[in-house]
Structures are given as structure tokens and as C-alpha cells.
Amino acid sequence: MTTMAARDATMFWLSRRTTNDVFLLYSFAETDTATDELRAFVAARAARIPDLRIRLQEIPGDLGYPRWVPAEFTSQQFVHHRPDGLSWHALLADLGELLGTGVVATEYPWRIHVFRAVRAAPRSAEPVVVVVLQLSHALADGTRAAAIARALFGMAVDDAVVHSTPGAPVDNSAYHPVGPARTPTHPVDSCGQPCGWISRRVDPRVLGVLRFPAQLATTVWRGRAAYLAQRELADRTAAGEVPAAATGFAPCALNPAAAVVDHTVRMLVVDVDDLRIPGKTVTVVALTAISRALTDYLAQRGERPERLGTAVPMALPAPSAARNNYRGLSIDLHINEPDLRIRANLIADELAVRRERALHPLFSAQDRVGEVVPAVLAVRDVDRADLDNVPATLDGNTVVSSVYRGPGDLAFAGAPVLFTGGFPALGSVMHLTHGVHGIGETVTLSVHSDSRVVPDPDRYLQLLAESLDAVVAAHR
């Protein structure tokens, strides 16, 4: 057993209040393999992947952080939908319903949804198999989730989950090295304490009570260090040694103070060669296209915001005990710059500056405080967090998650992969999110929206496609 890292526990506690699961879609060529054999394939592969052989165990009274404990694959983790087949449009409707669900991580933190004989899907004149891998956010962030999927569907079988090398907002214009990352021989808990025979034999509530004084003292000590680091960061920022913090963005029609009504999905699948622009990453090209599509869509609805921004998750390069190892960047989309070449340059510069600030070592002091806060206090903060009201300023009016999921050498029981997609979660603040996911020679721009803010998703997808063409054309 291994005690969860504090950040992963926070993701689990948040899941009790809002839907935040990670969903990865993979489209494969259809296969003659029987569905029961596909289920057996998943079970056999999962048995060799450490991340898929665990579940979460809570500590009564939240007197300690939850634990990861061994778990076997169960039949409920393989769900075969629509046995008679369906159209791509019907699949998107079903997917929208799935995105409103969440796994119960104490029973199993992942499951796989299989749709066979999907007709009229992108990239194929023949029916396809669409697989949706659903994971608790406590189990994995976007980068780790892609690594789990690669281990599940990779051609080679390995005992370890394969993790792609993390970095800045992912550059889909080039391949990145991939290597195995094995589970530590001696697991440690969130405070770096070995999980040995004591944690197995002593009531975890007792351990939580015994650790509380030391955790509280460490929290105070690290809190002081974080305060000093914050002051130093402010001084260095004022001196021009560190980029200034982002200023935030005012809420707009994309950010109503209301619960999500429903989940709608659309996907635009393109060849990566059609997006290649010298000196620009696919992420920058996509952000520039999204900036234009958003302004055009809002203008057609009678709204013209002065500024628009997006939150972009960035994988952190330093190894971490947490499965969620990323930091959010607040990126100005520079919608007031009409020249798309210049706008793309401004967005690229913005990404570089935000990344430079986010990776400054002084930020790690605040992270170290969160690692040792007693569980009973941490869960109280999550339970009291205001998730119902929209703040005066936001890190972004939308979210854009960009992950390159590796070469196109994945297969489902021998059937080759065609493309992949992903759908950042919606919430009380974010009612429209975007995914930019590449595999092999394809890139998919996914749109996850609430009909409250995007009542005509096909129109928005059309604007996004037109904007993508306009950005590429402006550079040629």
C-alpha cells in the first residue's frame, strides 16, 4: 500500500463535489476479434500495468491521506456500448453523456468504454472501434494518462507504465523520447515515510493522529519558508529578474455563474503536416486558431470582450511523488491583434514567459507546504472551496490541454490506431474547454462544451476549422 500524495488526494476529494475524471478517446480500425476476446485483451494488459492494478482506500474520519491498495480487474471496468453499432454522430452524443459521469475510485479508479462498428468516423471509410479510457484524476493527469494508454495499447508488452518525457506545453510538431518508469521498490507516503509493516499492521486512524503534530509543525515551518520565498519572488519580479505574474481575465459569456446543463462533444481531426508552420508548435497554431474562433463566435452572439485568455496545463519536468504533476499557465490570446502571424508570435512569446515564471525554483516552496498539510485540514479546505461562484478574474476564459501521445504504433488487439482525442472537464467556471491531442501523423482538436454557452456546437466547430485554415494560410 502507498499513501496518496496530497495533490492526488485533493483531486479525489474534488471528485466528490464535481466531475473531474480524465477521458481519452482512441479510434482504431474495426477488427474481427470478438468482444469477449477484446475484454480478455484489456484484462491481460491491465494485469501487467501497475497503475491499473490499484484502487483507493479512504481513512475513516480523514485522519490520514487515502491509500492506494492492490485491486484486480473486474468485469464492470469493461463496458461495451451499442452492440449493434452506431453512427459517428450518435457516438458523440453518447460520449457527451459519459463525460458527465465519474468512476468511484474506492471501487475502481478506471474503466474502459468500447463502441464497435462506428460508421462515418473521421479518417476511415470503414467502420471503426472507438475506445474511451476513463480514469479518476487522482490516478493520473493528462500526461500520465497518455502513458497508461500507451502501455495498454502499445505493441510491446512491458511490466512498467511508459511515461513520456514531460516539458512545457507539449510541442506536437516533433516526437519526444519515451522510456519506462518503474514503480519504486520501496513506496513512500506523502511525507516521504516508508510504507512498511507499521502502516500495514497499525490502524491508519491511529497513525494519522500520531503524525498530526509533526505534520502541523512541518506545515508551519514550510509555510514560513513559502512566505519568504513569495517575498523574494516579488522582489525579483520588481527587479525584472523574473517575468511578472499574469493579470487574469474578466469573465465573459463563456463563464456564466451556473451549473453545467449538459456535455457536448465535437472533434476536428487533421493531418499534422497541415498544421506545420516553421518556428511554431502545433500548440501555438491551435491556440491562435482558438483565439480567432472564440472571438468570431462571441461576436456572432453579440459579445465583444476586450481580452480573452486560456488556462494551459503544463507538465512539470521535475520528478514528483504526485500523479498530478503539472502547473497551470494563464495565456493571453491577444485577440486585439488582427494580424494572425503577429498574434501567433505574441502567443508563443506568452507561453515562453509564463513557462519561465512557472518553473522558477521559488514556486516549489509553496508546493512543499501542500505536501505536508494534515489530511483532516486539507479535506476541510476542499469541502469549503467555493465552486459555485465565478471570481472577478480568471486564469482563462477557457482551457486548452495539449498533449502529444506519441507515435501512431498503438493497436487494440491488432487493429491500428487512427487518431486520439481528449476532453478537459467542465465546471462552474469553465463551460467550454479544448483538447489538442496528437498521435502519429494526426492531430485532433476536441471541443467540450455546455449547451448553455455553446448552443450550436457544429457552428463553433466550423469556425474553428476556418480559423485553423486562416492561421496556416497567414504563415504561407
RODO-727695 format. One line per 5 residues: number of its first residue (from 0); for each residue x, y, z of C-alpha. Coordinates in nm, 2 decimals, m for minus. Example, Ala and Ser with C-alpha at 12.3 -4.5 7.8 and 13.67 -1.06 7.14 Angstrom:
# residues 2
0	1.23 m0.45 0.78; 1.37 m0.11 0.71 .
# end
This chain:
# residues 476
0	0.00 0.00 0.00; 0.11 0.35 m0.07; m0.03 0.67 0.08; m0.15 0.91 m0.18; 0.03 1.24 m0.25 .
5	m0.16 1.54 m0.12; m0.23 1.68 m0.46; m0.37 1.35 m0.58; m0.59 1.33 m0.27; m0.72 1.68 m0.35 .
10	m0.83 1.56 m0.69; m1.02 1.27 m0.53; m1.19 1.49 m0.28; m1.28 1.74 m0.55; m1.44 1.45 m0.74 .
15	m1.69 1.41 m0.46; m1.82 1.77 m0.54; m1.77 1.79 m0.92; m1.70 1.57 m1.22; m1.33 1.58 m1.30 .
20	m1.24 1.24 m1.45; m0.99 1.22 m1.73; m1.12 1.08 m2.06; m0.90 0.97 m2.35; m1.05 0.86 m2.68 .
25	m0.88 0.64 m2.93; m1.02 0.54 m3.27; m0.90 0.20 m3.41; m0.98 0.02 m3.73; m1.25 m0.23 m3.67 .
30	m1.14 m0.59 m3.61; m1.29 m0.94 m3.64; m1.19 m1.01 m3.28; m1.49 m1.10 m3.07; m1.58 m0.86 m2.79 .
35	m1.51 m1.12 m2.52; m1.16 m1.15 m2.66; m1.12 m0.77 m2.65; m1.22 m0.78 m2.29; m0.97 m1.06 m2.22 .
40	m0.70 m0.85 m2.40; m0.77 m0.55 m2.17; m0.77 m0.77 m1.86; m0.44 m0.93 m1.96; m0.27 m0.60 m2.04 .
45	m0.41 m0.43 m1.72; m0.26 m0.71 m1.51; 0.09 m0.60 m1.63; 0.04 m0.23 m1.56; 0.09 m0.12 m1.20 .
50	m0.13 0.19 m1.24; m0.42 m0.03 m1.34; m0.39 m0.27 m1.05; m0.48 m0.04 m0.77; m0.78 0.13 m0.61 .
55	m0.82 0.40 m0.35; m0.89 0.33 0.02; m1.01 0.61 0.24; m0.90 0.66 0.60; m1.20 0.69 0.83 .
60	m1.25 1.04 0.96; m1.00 1.17 0.70; m0.73 1.12 0.98; m0.48 1.04 0.71; m0.45 1.07 0.33 .
65	m0.62 0.79 0.13; m0.41 0.49 0.03; m0.35 0.31 m0.29; m0.42 m0.06 m0.23; m0.39 m0.36 m0.47 .
70	m0.70 m0.43 m0.68; m0.79 m0.68 m0.96; m0.96 m0.61 m1.29; m1.34 m0.65 m1.27; m1.59 m0.71 m1.54 .
75	m1.75 m0.37 m1.46; m1.44 m0.20 m1.59; m1.50 m0.30 m1.95; m1.82 m0.16 m2.08; m1.94 m0.25 m2.43 .
80	m2.19 0.01 m2.56; m2.43 m0.02 m2.85; m2.36 m0.38 m2.96; m2.55 m0.32 m3.29; m2.32 m0.04 m3.40 .
85	m2.39 0.33 m3.43; m2.31 0.64 m3.64; m2.03 0.89 m3.55; m2.29 1.15 m3.46; m2.46 0.91 m3.22 .
90	m2.12 0.83 m3.07; m2.06 1.20 m3.00; m2.40 1.21 m2.82; m2.32 0.91 m2.61; m1.97 1.05 m2.53 .
95	m2.13 1.37 m2.41; m2.33 1.16 m2.16; m2.02 0.97 m2.05; m1.83 1.30 m1.98; m2.09 1.38 m1.71 .
100	m2.00 1.06 m1.52; m1.73 0.97 m1.27; m1.57 0.65 m1.16; m1.58 0.56 m0.79; m1.21 0.53 m0.72 .
105	m1.26 0.34 m0.40; m1.41 0.06 m0.61; m1.20 0.10 m0.92; m1.02 0.42 m1.05; m1.06 0.34 m1.42 .
110	m1.27 0.18 m1.68; m1.28 0.14 m2.05; m1.58 0.21 m2.28; m1.59 0.03 m2.62; m1.80 0.13 m2.92 .
115	m1.79 m0.11 m3.21; m1.89 m0.07 m3.57; m1.89 0.31 m3.56; m1.99 0.44 m3.90; m1.88 0.76 m4.08 .
120	m1.60 0.83 m3.84; m1.31 1.06 m3.93; m1.00 0.91 m4.11; m1.18 0.59 m4.22; m1.42 0.49 m4.49 .
125	m1.49 0.17 m4.30; m1.65 0.12 m3.95; m1.41 0.17 m3.66; m1.38 0.07 m3.29; m1.38 0.37 m3.06 .
130	m1.23 0.32 m2.72; m1.27 0.57 m2.43; m1.04 0.53 m2.14; m1.19 0.69 m1.83; m0.96 0.75 m1.53 .
135	m1.00 0.91 m1.19; m0.80 1.24 m1.19; m0.65 1.11 m0.86; m0.49 0.83 m1.06; m0.34 1.04 m1.34 .
140	m0.31 1.38 m1.50; m0.32 1.41 m1.88; 0.05 1.32 m1.94; 0.04 1.01 m1.71; m0.30 0.91 m1.85 .
145	m0.15 0.91 m2.21; 0.14 0.69 m2.08; m0.11 0.45 m1.92; m0.30 0.42 m2.25; 0.03 0.37 m2.44 .
150	0.11 0.08 m2.20; m0.24 m0.06 m2.25; m0.24 m0.04 m2.63; 0.13 m0.05 m2.71; 0.27 m0.31 m2.95 .
155	0.53 m0.42 m2.69; 0.43 m0.55 m2.35; 0.63 m0.42 m2.06; 0.59 m0.46 m1.68; 0.61 m0.08 m1.64 .
160	0.40 0.21 m1.74; 0.57 0.40 m2.01; 0.60 0.77 m1.93; 0.67 1.04 m2.20; 0.93 1.30 m2.11 .
165	0.74 1.60 m1.95; 0.81 1.95 m2.06; 0.64 2.28 m2.14; 0.30 2.29 m2.31; 0.35 2.00 m2.53 .
170	0.51 2.05 m2.87; 0.32 1.83 m3.11; 0.54 1.92 m3.40; 0.81 1.67 m3.30; 0.84 1.34 m3.14 .
175	0.97 1.32 m2.78; 1.17 1.04 m2.62; 0.98 0.78 m2.44; 1.11 0.55 m2.17; 0.99 0.32 m1.89 .
180	0.94 0.44 m1.54; 0.91 0.17 m1.29; 0.72 0.17 m0.96; 0.97 0.25 m0.67; 1.09 m0.06 m0.49 .
185	1.01 0.10 m0.15; 0.69 0.30 m0.18; 0.68 0.61 0.05; 0.38 0.81 0.17; 0.31 1.18 0.11 .
190	0.56 1.28 0.38; 0.83 1.06 0.24; 0.78 0.80 0.51; 0.82 0.43 0.41; 0.50 0.23 0.39 .
195	0.63 m0.08 0.57; 0.49 m0.32 0.82; 0.39 m0.05 1.06; 0.14 0.10 0.81; 0.00 m0.24 0.74 .
200	m0.05 m0.35 1.10; m0.14 m0.03 1.28; m0.49 0.12 1.24; m0.44 0.41 0.99; m0.65 0.63 1.21 .
205	m0.40 0.59 1.49; m0.12 0.66 1.25; m0.30 0.98 1.14; m0.34 1.10 1.49; 0.02 1.02 1.58 .
210	0.15 1.20 1.27; m0.07 1.51 1.31; 0.16 1.71 1.54; 0.47 1.66 1.32; 0.27 1.73 1.01 .
215	0.13 2.05 1.16; 0.47 2.17 1.28; 0.62 2.09 0.93; 0.33 2.28 0.77; 0.41 2.59 0.98 .
220	0.78 2.57 0.92; 0.74 2.52 0.54; 0.47 2.79 0.54; 0.72 3.04 0.68; 0.97 2.93 0.41 .
225	0.70 2.98 0.14; 0.62 3.33 0.28; 0.99 3.42 0.25; 1.01 3.27 m0.10; 0.70 3.47 m0.20 .
230	0.86 3.79 m0.08; 1.18 3.71 m0.27; 0.99 3.63 m0.58; 0.81 3.97 m0.56; 1.14 4.15 m0.52 .
235	1.30 3.96 m0.81; 0.99 4.03 m1.02; 1.01 4.40 m0.94; 1.38 4.40 m1.04; 1.30 4.24 m1.37 .
240	1.47 3.91 m1.29; 1.15 3.71 m1.31; 0.86 3.77 m1.55; 0.56 3.95 m1.40; 0.26 3.74 m1.30 .
245	m0.04 3.72 m1.54; m0.31 3.97 m1.48; m0.61 3.75 m1.52; m0.92 3.78 m1.74; m1.27 3.91 m1.68 .
250	m1.55 3.65 m1.71; m1.75 3.66 m2.03; m2.04 3.47 m2.18; m1.83 3.16 m2.17; m1.82 3.18 m1.79 .
255	m2.17 3.20 m1.65; m2.23 3.16 m1.28; m2.44 2.85 m1.32; m2.41 2.47 m1.31; m2.33 2.28 m1.63 .
260	m2.65 2.19 m1.81; m2.51 1.91 m2.03; m2.19 1.79 m2.21; m2.15 1.83 m2.59; m1.85 1.70 m2.78 .
265	m1.72 1.78 m3.13; m1.38 1.68 m3.29; m1.18 1.81 m3.58; m0.92 1.56 m3.70; m0.64 1.69 m3.92 .
270	m0.31 1.58 m4.07; m0.02 1.72 m3.87; 0.15 1.83 m4.19; m0.14 2.06 m4.25; m0.05 2.24 m3.92 .
275	0.32 2.26 m3.95; 0.45 2.62 m3.96; 0.82 2.68 m3.93; 0.91 2.81 m3.59; 0.57 2.74 m3.44 .
280	0.45 2.44 m3.24; 0.12 2.28 m3.30; 0.01 2.41 m2.96; 0.07 2.77 m3.07; m0.11 2.72 m3.40 .
285	m0.41 2.57 m3.22; m0.42 2.85 m2.96; m0.41 3.11 m3.23; m0.69 2.93 m3.42; m0.90 2.90 m3.10 .
290	m0.85 3.28 m3.03; m1.00 3.36 m3.37; m1.28 3.11 m3.34; m1.38 3.23 m3.00; m1.39 3.60 m3.09 .
295	m1.59 3.52 m3.41; m1.83 3.30 m3.22; m1.89 3.55 m2.94; m1.92 3.84 m3.19; m2.20 3.64 m3.37 .
300	m2.37 3.62 m3.03; m2.34 3.99 m2.98; m2.05 4.00 m2.73; m1.71 4.16 m2.79; m1.48 4.11 m2.49 .
305	m1.18 4.33 m2.46; m0.95 4.04 m2.37; m0.97 3.66 m2.38; m0.73 3.42 m2.22; m0.69 3.05 m2.17 .
310	m0.55 2.82 m1.90; m0.30 2.58 m2.03; m0.18 2.29 m1.81; 0.20 2.24 m1.83; 0.37 1.92 m1.73 .
315	0.65 1.98 m1.48; 0.99 1.84 m1.57; 1.10 1.76 m1.21; 1.00 1.41 m1.09; 0.73 1.40 m0.83 .
320	0.56 1.16 m0.60; 0.23 1.31 m0.72; 0.05 1.16 m1.01; m0.08 1.51 m1.09; 0.25 1.68 m1.17 .
325	0.16 1.99 m1.36; 0.11 2.37 m1.33; m0.15 2.59 m1.50; m0.04 2.87 m1.72; m0.25 3.18 m1.78 .
330	m0.21 3.27 m2.15; m0.34 3.59 m2.31; m0.48 3.51 m2.66; m0.41 3.87 m2.79; m0.75 3.89 m2.96 .
335	m0.69 4.27 m3.04; m0.41 4.19 m3.28; m0.57 4.14 m3.62; m0.26 4.00 m3.80; m0.26 3.63 m3.73 .
340	0.12 3.60 m3.79; 0.19 3.86 m3.52; m0.08 3.71 m3.29; 0.08 3.37 m3.31; 0.42 3.52 m3.23 .
345	0.26 3.70 m2.93; 0.10 3.38 m2.81; 0.43 3.19 m2.85; 0.61 3.46 m2.65; 0.34 3.45 m2.39 .
350	0.38 3.07 m2.35; 0.76 3.11 m2.31; 0.73 3.38 m2.05; 0.46 3.21 m1.85; 0.66 2.89 m1.85 .
355	0.97 3.07 m1.74; 0.79 3.21 m1.44; 0.61 2.89 m1.35; 0.93 2.69 m1.35; 1.11 2.93 m1.11 .
360	1.25 2.74 m0.81; 1.09 2.98 m0.57; 0.75 2.84 m0.66; 0.85 2.50 m0.52; 0.84 2.64 m0.17 .
365	0.46 2.67 m0.19; 0.43 2.32 m0.33; 0.62 2.18 m0.04; 0.37 2.33 0.21; 0.08 2.14 0.04 .
370	0.27 1.82 0.06; 0.26 1.80 0.44; m0.07 1.97 0.54; m0.26 1.72 0.77; m0.53 1.54 0.57 .
375	m0.81 1.65 0.80; m0.72 2.01 0.73; m0.67 1.96 0.36; m1.01 1.79 0.31; m1.18 2.07 0.50 .
380	m1.03 2.32 0.26; m1.16 2.13 m0.04; m1.51 2.09 0.12; m1.52 2.46 0.19; m1.39 2.58 m0.15 .
385	m1.64 2.80 m0.34; m1.71 2.61 m0.66; m2.04 2.78 m0.73; m1.95 3.14 m0.79; m1.73 3.29 m1.07 .
390	m1.45 3.50 m0.93; m1.39 3.86 m1.06; m1.08 3.75 m1.26; m1.00 3.41 m1.41; m0.68 3.23 m1.52 .
395	m0.86 3.19 m1.85; m1.20 3.20 m2.01; m1.14 2.85 m2.15; m0.90 2.57 m2.10; m0.67 2.43 m2.37 .
400	m0.49 2.10 m2.29; m0.23 2.00 m2.54; m0.07 1.65 m2.52; 0.13 1.47 m2.78; 0.05 1.10 m2.72 .
405	0.34 0.95 m2.92; 0.39 0.76 m3.24; 0.10 0.60 m3.42; 0.21 0.25 m3.33; m0.07 0.16 m3.09 .
410	m0.32 m0.12 m3.16; m0.63 m0.27 m3.00; m0.59 m0.65 m3.04; m0.40 m0.59 m3.36; m0.63 m0.31 m3.50 .
415	m0.42 0.00 m3.57; m0.49 0.34 m3.41; m0.63 0.61 m3.64; m0.65 0.92 m3.41; m0.69 1.02 m3.05 .
420	m0.88 1.30 m2.86; m0.93 1.43 m2.51; m1.18 1.65 m2.32; m1.08 1.87 m2.03; m1.35 1.88 m1.77 .
425	m1.62 2.14 m1.75; m1.71 2.32 m1.42; m1.89 2.62 m1.27; m1.63 2.85 m1.42; m1.54 2.67 m1.74 .
430	m1.83 2.58 m1.97; m1.61 2.54 m2.28; m1.28 2.36 m2.30; m1.05 2.24 m2.58; m0.82 1.94 m2.63 .
435	m0.52 1.93 m2.87; m0.40 1.58 m2.90; m0.16 1.43 m3.14; m0.07 1.07 m3.22; 0.14 0.96 m3.52 .
440	0.06 1.19 m3.81; m0.28 1.32 m3.69; m0.38 1.60 m3.45; m0.73 1.62 m3.31; m0.89 1.95 m3.18 .
445	m1.16 1.84 m2.94; m1.43 2.08 m2.82; m1.61 2.00 m2.49; m1.89 2.24 m2.42; m2.21 2.31 m2.22 .
450	m2.52 2.40 m2.44; m2.57 2.69 m2.20; m2.28 2.87 m2.37; m2.24 2.69 m2.70; m2.60 2.60 m2.81 .
455	m2.47 2.54 m3.17; m2.15 2.33 m3.14; m2.14 2.25 m3.51; m2.12 2.62 m3.59; m1.84 2.67 m3.34 .
460	m1.65 2.37 m3.49; m1.69 2.52 m3.84; m1.55 2.85 m3.71; m1.26 2.66 m3.55; m1.18 2.48 m3.88 .
465	m1.20 2.80 m4.07; m0.97 2.97 m3.82; m0.72 2.69 m3.84; m0.70 2.73 m4.22; m0.67 3.11 m4.18 .
470	m0.38 3.08 m3.93; m0.19 2.83 m4.15; m0.26 3.04 m4.47; m0.13 3.36 m4.29; 0.21 3.19 m4.25 .
475	0.25 3.07 m4.61 .
# end
